[in-house]
Amino acid sequence: MFTTVLVIASIYTALTFLAGAVIGSALASLGAWHIVDRMRAQLTDAAWQLAHDPLTGLYNRHGLRTAHAAFAAANPAQPIVAVLIDLDGFKEINDDHGHGVGDEVLTEIAERLTHIAAFYGGDIARHAGDEYAALFPVRQHGISPLADALLSAIAAPIEVQAETGPVAVTLTASIGIAVVDSTDPFEDVALHNADIAMYHAKRGGRNRHTLYTPGMTMPPSEARRGPRLRDLHQQRGVTA
């Protein structure tokens, strides 16, 4: 009887220990999964921040570069439309109403451009300062309707709340467009050609788009009519 009790007690002790070990392992595993989930969320957030502009939520240059690489890999034989959009006179909005209003304007413009990008199957990014960049596949609708849609979206009045009260802000844009092969270098060809065309749009009177043509070169600096925010950033050694 005593031996039986000892055996039962030993079994009970062993089972208790085993149960504790199992529960402890389960709890440890549960804790590990929480850590893994937290790390996964942190990595996802870090990856998003690496590719997106914190103010507007659009792609940044790195994100658009990645989108370009993905398009080129999937469509190696197709041309692509590179677009560079510079807001005309945006610096005056910051000067007159403050950077808070300027940020509201940039965010609203970003939302409008996002709708157009979705309609035309493209990707939009905040390139730097008051400048946006976009990539679109070449489709049957043509380039002029796309450019007109971008200009119209930007030109529509924007209602913002300034320190002095409600303000209706109106803007125009100078847009440069370049049609390149999808496998052409993103910055050295696609954006470079679009940038040249954009400066010609500014030289032509602003509130217009210009299509890059072979042989087109950057206009003289005096024709650029003042620095853009990106120019000022680059002069200070700041990149976006």
Summary of the structure (lengths in Angstrom):
residues: 240
radius of gyration: 27.9
end to end distance: 82.5
largest distance: 107.5
contacts: 714
relative contact order: 0.13
helix: 57%
strand: 20%
